[in-house]
Amino acid sequence: MKNVPSKVSVIVPVYNVENYLAKCLDSLVNQTLQNIEIIIVNDGSKDGSEQIIQQYSEKYPSKIKAFNKENGGLSEARNFGIERTTGDYFGFVDSDDYVSETMFEEMLRLAEKHDAEMVICNIQKVDEYGNVTQKLTQIPNMPEKIDLETHFSVFSDLSYFACNKLFRKELFKHKRFKKGVHFEDIQLIPQLLLECKILAQTQNFHYHYLERTNSISKTHTEKGLDILKAVEDVEKTFRTSKYSSKVMELKGFQILEGIYTFLAYLAFVKDEAVFYKMSHQLDVFIEERNIKIKDILNYSRFGKNYILSLPLKKTIFYLLFLAGQKKLIRKLM
């Protein structure tokens, strides 16, 4: 009996992205991987996105499955898409981003070659003219095949974006993106990683992340507290996972996501009352986990001291915060 080639389902939630959607969909319908299913979920767009989706659906009926739903946010749209996939592997692409034409062919090949539950590629940030503004290498100095039992340091080193990864469908058997929260990737993707034995990676920069000048992510509010809640959810799963004994890596994760990612967000919170409220919550988070200042300062990512690898402005902000100089930070902001 002939082996049926594996199919990849790519889930694309769409909400008011008429200026960017065609570029995203072009990059998907032109994938070198033939056995691909593109699940487009229009999450109640009020602009011309629906007309663009219809055009592509009519032109590529064998590849595209399009759905409409009432607006419910990114997590709900992704979950809606997951329920309607028929692929052996899932990928997620945000509708204002785009990918290289070989992305899913290479990532599927790596998944099958190494029997990996998750495959990761590098990301590059691009501006609205397609210029590369930043290259984000995900797992430097690691082999193509990563056995988590022996290389579990990746748990506290990884960036937990959903969109630069390929997932075996079984990972989503009992898991979904949490609804009604921000930072749903930080909440879910580490939990999926804890189900894995083997990761695979490519050093190719397949995923192009668009930094939009008008992006909603530029508004920094109390929603940032969802970062701390996301870390708490991961901690619960960690304690019952097969990696529960690896407490040093858990602490590294708490420091990277719970402290540094949170501080990176906090640095852009304009409202003073919100800034102090969120600062207090971070202090509580650190105290409850008995994380010492020296642990934070000594945290290494990919074998390099993290805080020393950052731009000077960020380093100063983090050091002032850790030294308790919140009033001085407010004066400087």
C-alpha positions as CSV (number, residue, x, y, z in Angstrom):
1,M,0.0,0.0,0.0
2,K,1.4,3.4,-1.0
3,N,2.2,5.8,1.9
4,V,-0.1,8.9,1.8
5,P,2.0,12.0,2.2
6,S,1.5,14.0,5.4
7,K,-0.7,17.0,5.2
8,V,0.0,20.4,6.8
9,S,-2.9,22.6,7.9
10,V,-2.1,26.3,8.2
11,I,-4.5,28.3,10.3
12,V,-4.9,32.0,9.4
13,P,-7.1,34.2,11.7
14,V,-8.1,37.3,9.9
15,Y,-9.3,40.6,11.5
16,N,-9.3,43.9,9.6
17,V,-6.1,43.3,7.6
18,E,-7.1,44.3,4.1
19,N,-3.8,46.0,3.4
20,Y,-1.7,43.0,4.3
21,L,-3.8,39.9,3.6
22,A,-3.0,39.3,-0.1
23,K,0.7,39.2,0.7
24,C,0.1,36.7,3.4
25,L,-2.1,34.5,1.3
26,D,0.3,34.7,-1.7
27,S,3.0,33.3,0.5
28,L,0.8,30.4,1.5
29,V,-0.8,29.4,-1.8
30,N,2.7,29.4,-3.4
31,Q,4.3,27.0,-0.9
32,T,6.5,24.3,-2.4
33,L,4.7,21.8,-0.2
34,Q,1.7,20.6,-2.3
35,N,-0.2,18.8,0.4
36,I,-1.3,21.9,2.3
37,E,-4.6,23.1,3.6
38,I,-5.1,26.8,4.4
39,I,-7.8,27.4,6.9
40,I,-8.8,31.0,6.9
41,V,-11.0,32.2,9.8
42,N,-12.5,35.7,9.2
43,D,-13.0,36.8,12.8
44,G,-15.7,39.4,12.1
45,S,-13.7,41.8,9.9
46,K,-15.4,45.1,9.1
47,D,-13.0,46.1,6.3
48,G,-12.5,44.6,2.8
49,S,-10.8,41.4,4.1
50,E,-13.8,39.2,3.3
51,Q,-13.7,40.1,-0.4
52,I,-10.0,39.3,-0.6
53,I,-10.7,35.9,1.1
54,Q,-13.4,35.1,-1.4
55,Q,-11.1,35.9,-4.3
56,Y,-8.4,33.6,-3.1
57,S,-11.0,30.8,-2.2
58,E,-12.4,30.9,-5.7
59,K,-8.9,30.9,-7.3
60,Y,-7.5,28.1,-5.0
61,P,-10.4,25.9,-4.1
62,S,-8.3,22.8,-3.5
63,K,-6.0,24.6,-1.0
64,I,-8.2,27.1,0.8
65,K,-11.1,26.5,3.3
66,A,-12.6,29.8,4.4
67,F,-14.9,30.4,7.4
68,N,-16.7,33.4,8.9
69,K,-17.4,33.8,12.5
70,E,-18.4,36.6,14.9
71,N,-15.5,38.5,16.4
72,G,-14.1,36.7,19.4
73,G,-10.4,37.4,19.4
74,L,-7.2,35.6,18.3
75,S,-7.4,32.6,20.6
76,E,-11.0,31.8,19.6
77,A,-10.3,32.2,15.9
78,R,-7.3,29.8,16.1
79,N,-9.3,27.3,18.1
80,F,-12.1,27.5,15.6
81,G,-9.6,26.8,12.9
82,I,-8.1,23.8,14.8
83,E,-11.5,22.2,15.0
84,R,-11.8,22.3,11.2
85,T,-8.4,21.0,10.2
86,T,-7.7,17.6,8.5
87,G,-3.9,17.8,8.6
88,D,-1.3,15.7,10.4
89,Y,0.6,18.8,11.4
90,F,-0.6,22.4,12.2
91,G,1.0,25.7,11.6
92,F,-0.3,29.2,12.5
93,V,0.3,32.3,10.4
94,D,-0.9,35.8,11.5
95,S,-2.7,37.5,8.6
96,D,-0.4,40.6,8.4
97,D,2.7,38.4,8.3
98,Y,4.1,36.2,5.5
99,V,6.4,33.2,5.1
100,S,9.0,32.0,2.7
101,E,7.8,29.6,0.0
102,T,9.8,26.6,1.3
103,M,8.8,27.0,5.0
104,F,6.3,24.2,5.4
105,E,8.1,21.8,3.1
106,E,11.3,22.1,5.1
107,M,9.6,22.0,8.5
108,L,7.5,18.9,7.6
109,R,10.6,17.2,6.2
110,L,12.4,17.9,9.6
111,A,9.4,16.7,11.6
112,E,9.3,13.4,9.7
113,K,13.1,12.9,9.5
114,H,13.5,13.3,13.3
115,D,10.1,12.1,14.5
116,A,9.7,15.5,16.1
117,E,6.5,16.7,17.7
118,M,7.4,20.4,17.2
119,V,9.6,22.1,14.6
120,I,11.0,25.7,14.9
121,C,12.3,28.2,12.4
122,N,13.9,31.6,12.7
123,I,12.0,34.8,12.5
124,Q,12.8,38.1,10.9
125,K,11.0,41.4,11.6
126,V,10.2,43.4,8.5
127,D,8.7,46.9,7.9
128,E,5.8,47.7,5.7
129,Y,8.2,48.0,2.7
130,G,9.6,44.5,3.2
131,N,12.9,45.7,4.7
132,V,14.4,43.4,7.3
133,T,14.6,45.4,10.6
134,Q,15.7,42.6,12.9
135,K,16.7,39.0,12.7
136,L,15.5,36.8,15.6
137,T,17.6,33.6,15.8
138,Q,15.6,31.1,17.9
139,I,17.9,28.3,18.9
140,P,21.5,29.0,18.1
141,N,24.3,26.5,19.0
142,M,21.9,23.6,19.0
143,P,21.7,20.5,16.7
144,E,18.9,20.1,14.1
145,K,17.4,17.4,16.3
146,I,17.0,18.3,19.9
147,D,16.3,15.6,22.5
148,L,14.6,17.4,25.3
149,E,15.7,15.0,28.0
150,T,19.3,16.0,27.3
151,H,18.8,19.5,26.0
152,F,16.0,20.8,28.3
153,S,17.7,24.2,28.6
154,V,15.7,25.2,25.5
155,F,12.6,25.3,27.8
156,S,13.9,28.5,29.4
157,D,15.6,29.8,26.3
158,L,12.9,29.6,23.6
159,S,10.7,32.4,22.4
160,Y,7.2,31.1,22.6
161,F,5.6,32.4,19.4
162,A,3.0,30.1,17.8
163,C,3.7,31.3,14.3
164,N,7.2,30.1,13.6
165,K,6.5,26.5,14.6
166,L,5.0,23.3,13.1
167,F,3.1,21.1,15.6
168,R,2.1,17.5,15.4
169,K,-1.7,17.5,15.6
170,E,-1.7,15.1,18.7
171,L,-0.3,18.0,20.8
172,F,-3.7,19.7,20.5
173,K,-5.7,16.7,21.5
174,H,-6.5,18.1,24.9
175,K,-5.1,21.7,24.6
176,R,-6.4,24.9,23.1
177,F,-5.5,28.6,23.2
178,K,-6.9,30.3,26.2
179,K,-9.8,32.6,25.4
180,G,-10.1,36.2,26.4
181,V,-6.5,36.8,27.3
182,H,-3.5,38.5,25.8
183,F,-0.2,36.6,25.5
184,E,-2.0,33.4,24.7
185,D,1.2,32.0,23.1
186,I,3.2,32.3,26.3
187,Q,0.3,30.5,28.1
188,L,0.0,27.5,25.7
189,I,3.1,26.8,23.7
190,P,5.3,25.9,26.7
191,Q,2.6,23.5,27.8
192,L,2.7,21.9,24.4
193,L,6.5,21.7,24.6
194,L,6.2,19.8,27.9
195,E,4.3,17.1,25.9
196,C,7.2,16.7,23.5
197,K,10.3,14.4,23.5
198,I,12.0,15.6,20.3
199,L,12.1,19.1,18.7
200,A,13.7,19.9,15.4
201,Q,14.9,23.2,14.1
202,T,16.1,25.0,11.0
203,Q,18.3,28.1,11.1
204,N,16.4,29.5,8.0
205,F,14.5,32.7,8.6
206,H,11.2,31.4,7.1
207,Y,8.8,33.6,9.1
208,H,8.5,37.3,8.3
209,Y,6.9,39.2,11.1
210,L,5.5,42.6,10.1
211,E,6.0,45.4,12.6
212,R,3.0,47.6,11.8
213,T,3.3,51.3,12.7
214,N,-0.4,51.3,13.9
215,S,-0.2,48.0,15.7
216,I,-2.5,47.4,18.7
217,S,0.4,45.9,20.5
218,K,1.8,49.4,20.8
219,T,-0.9,50.2,23.4
220,H,0.4,49.0,26.8
221,T,-2.2,48.5,29.5
222,E,-3.1,46.4,32.5
223,K,-3.5,43.5,30.0
224,G,0.2,43.0,30.5
225,L,-0.7,41.2,33.7
226,D,-1.8,38.3,31.6
227,I,1.9,37.5,31.1
228,L,2.2,36.6,34.8
229,K,-1.1,34.6,34.6
230,A,0.3,32.7,31.6
231,V,3.5,31.8,33.5
232,E,1.3,30.5,36.4
233,D,-0.7,28.3,34.1
234,V,2.6,26.9,32.7
235,E,3.9,26.3,36.2
236,K,0.9,24.1,37.0
237,T,1.4,21.9,33.9
238,F,5.1,21.7,34.6
239,R,4.6,20.2,38.0
240,T,2.8,17.2,36.6
241,S,4.9,16.9,33.4
242,K,7.6,14.3,32.7
243,Y,10.2,17.2,33.2
244,S,9.0,18.2,36.6
245,S,12.4,17.5,38.2
246,K,14.1,20.1,36.0
247,V,13.6,22.9,38.5
248,M,16.5,25.1,37.2
249,E,15.0,25.3,33.8
250,L,11.6,26.2,35.3
251,K,13.3,29.0,37.2
252,G,14.9,30.2,34.0
253,F,11.5,30.2,32.3
254,Q,10.0,32.2,35.2
255,I,12.9,34.7,34.9
256,L,12.7,35.1,31.1
257,E,8.9,35.2,30.6
258,G,7.7,36.3,34.1
259,I,10.3,39.0,34.7
260,Y,12.1,40.1,31.6
261,T,9.2,39.8,29.1
262,F,7.0,41.5,31.7
263,L,9.5,44.3,32.2
264,A,9.9,44.8,28.5
265,Y,6.1,45.4,28.4
266,L,6.0,47.5,31.5
267,A,8.6,49.9,30.0
268,F,5.9,51.2,27.6
269,V,3.1,51.6,30.2
270,K,2.3,55.3,30.1
271,D,-0.4,55.5,32.9
272,E,1.4,56.0,36.2
273,A,-1.2,54.3,38.4
274,V,-1.2,51.2,36.1
275,F,2.6,51.2,36.1
276,Y,2.7,51.1,39.9
277,K,0.0,48.4,40.1
278,M,1.8,46.2,37.6
279,S,5.1,46.8,39.3
280,H,3.6,45.6,42.6
281,Q,2.3,42.5,41.0
282,L,5.7,41.7,39.6
283,D,7.3,42.2,43.0
284,V,4.7,39.7,44.5
285,F,5.5,37.3,41.6
286,I,9.2,37.4,42.4
287,E,8.8,37.1,46.1
288,E,6.3,34.2,46.0
289,R,8.8,32.2,43.9
290,N,11.8,33.1,46.0
291,I,13.7,34.4,43.0
292,K,16.7,36.4,44.1
293,I,18.1,39.5,42.4
294,K,21.3,37.6,41.6
295,D,19.3,34.8,39.9
296,I,17.8,37.5,37.6
297,L,21.1,39.2,36.9
298,N,22.9,35.8,36.3
299,Y,20.2,34.4,34.0
300,S,21.9,33.1,30.8
301,R,20.1,32.5,27.5
302,F,21.8,30.3,24.9
303,G,24.9,30.4,27.1
304,K,25.2,34.2,27.2
305,N,24.3,36.5,30.1
306,Y,20.9,37.8,29.1
307,I,20.9,41.3,30.7
308,L,24.4,42.1,29.3
309,S,23.3,41.1,25.8
310,L,20.5,43.7,25.7
311,P,20.6,47.3,24.3
312,L,21.9,49.8,26.9
313,K,18.5,51.6,27.3
314,K,16.8,48.3,28.2
315,T,19.6,47.2,30.5
316,I,19.4,50.5,32.5
317,F,15.6,50.2,32.8
318,Y,15.8,46.7,34.1
319,L,18.7,47.4,36.6
320,L,16.9,50.5,37.9
321,F,13.7,48.5,38.4
322,L,15.5,45.6,40.2
323,A,17.2,48.2,42.4
324,G,13.8,49.5,43.5
325,Q,14.2,52.8,41.7
326,K,10.6,53.0,40.3
327,K,10.1,56.8,41.0
328,L,13.4,57.5,39.1
329,I,12.1,55.3,36.2
330,R,8.9,57.4,36.1
331,K,10.9,60.6,35.9
332,L,13.0,59.3,33.1
333,M,10.0,57.9,31.1
